[in-house]
Every structure is written in C-alpha cells, then in structure tokens.
Amino acid sequence: MQRPTKQAGFIPFRKGPFVPAQKSKNQGADWTVQLVIQILQYEFLGPVKLSEWGPPMEKLVYMVMARDKDVFNMIYVGECEKTDKGDYFTSNEAFKCWMKKARTEDALYLCILPMFDREAQDRKRVVDKIVYKYNPPCN
C-alpha cells in the first residue's frame, strides 16, 4: 500500500525525541514529545501554535499551517534571516490569506527548519522546492 504523501492536506509527522519541559516549583520536570514533520527530505520542528512562538529565531525556513481537526494543511512557506519582533508573523503580507484559510488565529500553527549554517540563497532554494512540490495557497 502506498503512502498518500502527495494528497492535499496530508502532512506526515512522527514523534521526535523526548525533551524535558520547564520545571515548575511544585512538580518535577514534565516530559513532552517534540513532533517532527517531514516535507521532502527536510525535517521541520513543530507544529506549535503561531500565537505561542517567541522571538528571536534566526536563519530558518518556516511553514505556516492551518489546523482542521487532526489535519494540518500547509498554507505558506517562507524563510527569514532573523525574527526579533513579536509581530513578525502577524505583520507578514500574507497574514490575511492565512486567516482566511485557517478561519481563526487559534488554528494557525508554525513549523521551523533551522538552517543556522546556511546562507539566504540556500533557504530560498528549500522554499522554492517546497512551493513547487506542494503549491501552498498563500505563497
């Protein structure tokens, strides 16, 4: 049986390593599972709610996804040198399109592919490959 990796809305993901969450005063460390989403040969970290991300981040490719029940639909792919402002994503020129596709900001999720040792043209090349293959509606 073939995996339906090319269907619209199907985003394959797997569990990544267990990582310790922040310790609270009253409890020991909680353990969370970090998800990894594979797009082409690239492993993106996430998804996390767009409203929960926090700057700064630098030298990465990012995907914005709209969650519809248990399905994450890729709606935008971009790259950046540095995100140091809290409104980096909400001030994106495509934000209105993201909201139209997701219907609420609560349904917007972010996945990142850190590329610390890569130049802007390498990140752009990854974005171009993903856009060519998946054709996100807001790109």
Backbone bond lengths (Angstrom), bond angles and torsions (degrees), N, CA, C in turn:
res aa  C-N    CA-C-N  psi(-1)  N-CA   C-N-CA  omega(-1)  CA-C   N-CA-C  phi
1 M - - - 1.444 - - 1.530 109.21 -
2 Q 1.327 117.45 131.19 1.462 121.80 -179.38 1.510 110.94 -81.67
3 R 1.334 115.04 146.42 1.462 120.09 173.89 1.515 108.78 -78.94
4 P 1.333 117.88 132.49 1.469 120.70 -177.19 1.523 112.74 -82.06
5 T 1.337 117.48 58.21 1.461 120.27 -174.33 1.518 113.64 -73.10
6 K 1.309 119.01 -14.60 1.460 120.16 -176.97 1.520 113.21 -98.48
7 Q 1.332 117.79 -1.87 1.455 119.77 -179.67 1.516 110.09 -72.16
8 A 1.295 115.37 144.36 1.471 120.12 177.29 1.517 108.92 -62.78
9 G 1.308 116.33 134.20 1.446 120.91 177.02 1.512 114.92 88.51
10 F 1.327 118.70 -12.75 1.457 120.25 -179.73 1.518 109.04 -89.95
11 I 1.303 116.51 113.78 1.456 121.51 178.66 1.521 107.11 -118.38
12 P 1.341 117.61 110.27 1.464 118.75 179.69 1.523 110.03 -71.13
13 F 1.315 116.71 136.13 1.456 118.86 174.42 1.515 109.25 -143.56
14 R 1.315 114.91 157.41 1.451 120.84 178.53 1.518 108.03 -137.90
15 K 1.303 114.23 164.87 1.453 119.01 177.82 1.519 109.14 -76.85
16 G 1.306 115.49 133.77 1.451 121.38 175.57 1.526 109.20 -90.24
17 P 1.305 117.49 -161.95 1.459 120.74 -178.60 1.524 111.39 -70.70
18 F 1.322 115.31 155.47 1.452 120.06 172.63 1.514 107.65 -74.70
19 V 1.308 116.29 131.78 1.459 120.51 179.49 1.520 108.30 -127.90
20 P 1.336 117.88 142.96 1.466 118.85 -179.13 1.517 110.76 -72.63
21 A 1.310 115.35 136.80 1.461 121.08 174.30 1.520 107.83 -84.27
22 Q 1.302 115.98 173.70 1.454 120.91 -179.55 1.532 110.07 -65.58
23 K 1.325 116.17 137.12 1.461 121.09 178.31 1.522 110.00 -75.55
24 S 1.312 115.49 140.20 1.463 119.32 172.35 1.529 108.10 -101.36
25 K 1.319 117.12 166.01 1.468 120.88 -178.45 1.520 111.95 -64.64
26 N 1.322 116.69 -37.07 1.461 120.87 -172.42 1.517 114.31 -90.64
27 Q 1.314 117.70 -10.95 1.460 120.10 -174.31 1.516 110.06 -134.86
28 G 1.320 115.13 164.52 1.452 120.40 171.84 1.513 108.87 -75.43
29 A 1.301 116.47 -176.60 1.466 120.78 -179.99 1.520 109.69 -66.84
30 D 1.306 116.38 134.70 1.459 121.53 171.10 1.516 106.76 -86.53
31 W 1.300 116.53 154.04 1.465 119.78 178.47 1.509 108.53 -114.31
32 T 1.312 115.51 132.60 1.451 120.37 178.90 1.518 108.72 -120.31
33 V 1.304 115.92 159.87 1.456 121.52 176.98 1.514 107.46 -104.35
34 Q 1.310 116.56 127.80 1.458 120.72 176.76 1.523 107.58 -91.47
35 L 1.328 115.83 126.76 1.456 120.04 179.50 1.517 110.26 -85.52
36 V 1.298 114.81 150.06 1.457 122.27 177.09 1.523 106.58 -126.83
37 I 1.323 116.64 129.15 1.462 121.51 177.38 1.518 107.86 -110.07
38 Q 1.318 115.86 125.99 1.457 119.84 179.90 1.521 110.18 -97.43
39 I 1.323 114.83 121.99 1.461 123.01 175.64 1.521 105.60 -123.06
40 L 1.326 116.05 121.24 1.456 121.37 -170.44 1.533 106.86 53.64
41 Q 1.309 119.41 -129.30 1.470 119.73 178.71 1.525 112.22 -97.90
42 Y 1.312 118.52 9.77 1.456 122.91 -174.26 1.529 110.39 -100.05
43 E 1.344 116.52 139.60 1.457 121.61 178.69 1.524 109.94 -108.20
44 F 1.317 115.12 109.67 1.463 123.00 -179.54 1.524 109.15 -90.55
45 L 1.312 116.34 139.98 1.455 121.95 174.89 1.519 109.04 -85.26
46 G 1.301 116.38 138.12 1.451 120.93 179.23 1.514 110.02 126.05
47 P 1.277 117.65 -166.60 1.456 128.94 8.47 1.525 113.07 -85.45
48 V 1.337 114.55 151.53 1.458 122.83 170.90 1.526 107.43 -127.68
49 K 1.311 116.37 152.14 1.465 119.10 179.39 1.521 109.46 -59.47
50 L 1.303 115.61 136.48 1.462 120.68 179.18 1.530 110.62 -57.98
51 S 1.322 116.62 -35.05 1.464 120.52 -179.49 1.532 112.61 -70.15
52 E 1.328 118.22 -14.02 1.466 121.81 -177.46 1.522 113.71 -101.56
53 W 1.315 118.34 -3.13 1.461 119.27 -179.74 1.521 108.62 -73.78
54 G 1.303 116.20 157.79 1.449 118.95 178.28 1.515 112.03 -141.64
55 P 1.319 116.13 135.03 1.452 119.04 177.52 1.523 109.94 -71.07
56 P 1.294 119.30 163.49 1.460 125.89 -0.35 1.525 111.69 -93.85
57 M 1.296 115.55 155.11 1.465 123.42 169.16 1.517 104.98 -135.03
58 E 1.321 116.45 151.71 1.455 117.26 178.16 1.509 112.05 -146.87
59 K 1.329 113.10 154.55 1.463 123.97 178.23 1.526 111.45 48.15
60 L 1.332 114.97 74.79 1.454 119.70 -179.33 1.520 111.57 -150.06
61 V 1.314 113.85 161.74 1.460 122.96 168.71 1.519 105.08 -105.37
62 Y 1.318 116.96 138.88 1.465 119.84 -179.44 1.517 110.72 -129.77
63 M 1.324 114.93 152.14 1.459 122.65 174.07 1.514 107.85 -121.11
64 V 1.296 115.85 136.62 1.450 121.35 171.38 1.514 105.96 -103.32
65 M 1.327 114.97 132.21 1.463 120.32 -176.89 1.520 109.47 -126.58
66 A 1.311 115.39 148.43 1.463 121.98 175.43 1.526 107.40 -106.59
67 R 1.320 115.04 124.56 1.465 119.22 -179.72 1.517 109.30 -90.18
68 D 1.327 114.41 130.00 1.456 122.21 175.26 1.522 106.63 -128.18
69 K 1.323 116.10 96.74 1.468 123.94 -172.91 1.524 108.80 60.09
70 D 1.316 118.74 -112.51 1.470 121.12 -177.80 1.526 112.78 -102.70
71 V 1.320 117.58 13.93 1.465 121.78 -178.45 1.522 109.28 -114.59
72 F 1.331 115.97 134.14 1.459 122.18 175.19 1.524 107.55 -106.83
73 N 1.323 116.13 116.99 1.455 121.38 179.35 1.525 109.64 -99.99
74 M 1.312 116.34 124.53 1.457 121.29 177.76 1.523 107.90 -69.55
75 I 1.350 116.28 124.99 1.458 118.71 179.87 1.524 113.13 -119.72
76 Y 1.341 117.57 -15.45 1.462 119.90 -178.92 1.519 109.36 -160.29
77 V 1.326 115.93 144.04 1.464 122.32 174.36 1.521 107.04 -131.70
78 G 1.323 116.17 135.68 1.460 121.22 178.44 1.515 110.71 -149.88
79 E 1.312 115.13 178.20 1.462 120.39 177.52 1.519 108.56 -138.78
80 C 1.319 115.53 157.58 1.453 118.01 178.79 1.524 111.06 -149.61
81 E 1.301 113.86 154.49 1.459 122.13 175.27 1.528 109.53 -82.21
82 K 1.352 115.67 -43.89 1.460 119.45 -178.97 1.529 109.95 -160.98
83 T 1.316 115.38 137.43 1.464 121.16 172.61 1.508 107.21 -114.40
84 D 1.316 117.64 105.95 1.459 119.62 -179.46 1.526 112.62 -118.81
85 K 1.314 117.28 3.55 1.464 121.30 178.82 1.525 109.13 -115.50
86 G 1.308 116.06 141.77 1.455 121.48 -178.95 1.511 114.63 -63.55
87 D 1.333 117.05 -23.80 1.466 119.98 -179.56 1.533 112.13 -99.43
88 Y 1.323 117.14 20.81 1.467 120.58 -176.60 1.533 111.62 -52.66
89 F 1.317 117.43 -48.11 1.466 119.86 -176.23 1.526 111.99 -81.72
90 T 1.316 118.36 -39.44 1.464 119.53 -178.64 1.528 112.23 -70.36
91 S 1.316 117.94 -18.17 1.464 120.44 176.27 1.534 112.17 -94.69
92 N 1.323 117.16 4.06 1.460 121.15 176.55 1.526 109.26 -64.17
93 E 1.331 116.20 141.45 1.474 119.71 -178.53 1.525 112.74 -62.38
94 A 1.329 118.11 -20.24 1.466 121.50 -179.92 1.537 112.54 -92.95
95 F 1.334 118.54 2.03 1.467 121.64 -175.56 1.534 112.12 -56.82
96 K 1.317 118.02 -39.51 1.473 120.40 179.19 1.522 110.95 -61.14
97 C 1.322 116.26 -39.71 1.466 120.52 176.80 1.530 110.30 -64.77
98 W 1.325 117.01 -41.34 1.461 120.36 178.87 1.527 110.20 -59.56
99 M 1.325 115.51 -44.44 1.461 119.98 -179.31 1.530 111.48 -65.21
100 K 1.307 116.25 -36.80 1.468 120.10 178.35 1.525 110.26 -63.72
101 K 1.325 116.51 -41.75 1.473 120.66 -178.67 1.523 112.03 -73.89
102 A 1.337 117.52 -37.45 1.466 121.28 -175.65 1.523 112.60 -89.29
103 R 1.320 117.55 -23.10 1.469 126.03 -178.60 1.522 113.57 76.83
104 T 1.339 118.37 -33.94 1.466 121.00 176.19 1.523 108.66 -140.50
105 E 1.319 116.20 152.51 1.464 119.83 178.12 1.527 110.83 -65.36
106 D 1.322 116.74 -26.22 1.457 121.63 178.94 1.531 112.37 -65.48
107 A 1.325 117.46 -21.26 1.472 121.93 -179.82 1.526 112.67 -93.75
108 L 1.344 117.82 2.09 1.465 121.27 178.74 1.523 109.84 -89.95
109 Y 1.318 115.76 131.93 1.459 122.01 -178.84 1.525 109.23 -128.08
110 L 1.326 114.52 157.35 1.457 122.23 -176.71 1.518 109.78 -125.33
111 C 1.324 115.96 136.94 1.462 123.40 171.99 1.523 107.18 -125.55
112 I 1.320 116.55 144.05 1.462 119.14 -177.74 1.519 111.54 -128.74
113 L 1.317 114.62 149.30 1.459 123.51 173.51 1.529 106.58 -122.07
114 P 1.335 117.53 96.37 1.464 119.06 179.31 1.527 110.84 -62.89
115 M 1.318 116.48 135.22 1.464 122.23 178.97 1.531 108.63 -136.96
116 F 1.327 115.66 55.93 1.457 122.48 -173.73 1.522 113.70 -55.81
117 D 1.318 116.57 -37.50 1.464 120.43 -174.80 1.527 112.90 -95.74
118 R 1.332 117.50 15.63 1.455 121.04 -177.29 1.514 111.20 -114.95
119 E 1.304 115.38 155.89 1.460 122.48 179.09 1.530 110.43 -89.27
120 A 1.325 116.11 170.18 1.469 122.00 -178.06 1.525 111.85 -59.20
121 Q 1.333 118.29 -39.46 1.470 119.61 -178.65 1.534 111.43 -66.43
122 D 1.337 118.31 -29.74 1.469 121.05 175.91 1.524 110.40 -68.84
123 R 1.322 116.52 -43.27 1.470 120.07 177.88 1.524 110.42 -64.27
124 K 1.320 116.74 -41.73 1.473 121.40 178.67 1.532 110.49 -61.43
125 R 1.315 116.62 -38.79 1.467 121.20 179.02 1.533 110.66 -62.84
126 V 1.322 117.28 -41.54 1.469 120.91 177.61 1.525 110.15 -63.67
127 V 1.333 116.85 -45.26 1.470 120.99 178.02 1.521 109.94 -58.46
128 D 1.321 117.44 -47.34 1.469 121.31 -178.89 1.526 111.84 -59.96
129 K 1.334 117.53 -40.87 1.468 121.14 179.03 1.525 111.31 -63.13
130 I 1.334 115.69 -44.01 1.467 120.14 -178.54 1.525 110.66 -68.18
131 V 1.328 117.05 -42.73 1.465 120.66 178.70 1.525 110.10 -62.82
132 Y 1.313 117.41 -42.03 1.469 121.27 179.58 1.527 110.89 -61.97
133 K 1.329 116.74 -43.19 1.470 121.51 -175.73 1.532 112.59 -76.29
134 Y 1.346 118.15 -42.66 1.462 121.53 -171.20 1.519 115.29 -107.84
135 N 1.339 118.11 -17.08 1.459 122.91 177.22 1.538 112.72 49.85
136 P 1.338 117.77 61.09 1.469 119.58 179.02 1.527 110.64 -59.20
137 P 1.323 118.26 137.69 1.473 121.01 -171.70 1.528 115.60 -64.83
138 C 1.330 118.95 -21.20 1.457 120.01 -177.20 1.535 112.93 -100.98
139 N 1.314 118.85 5.01 1.475 121.57 178.16 1.510 111.07 -86.06
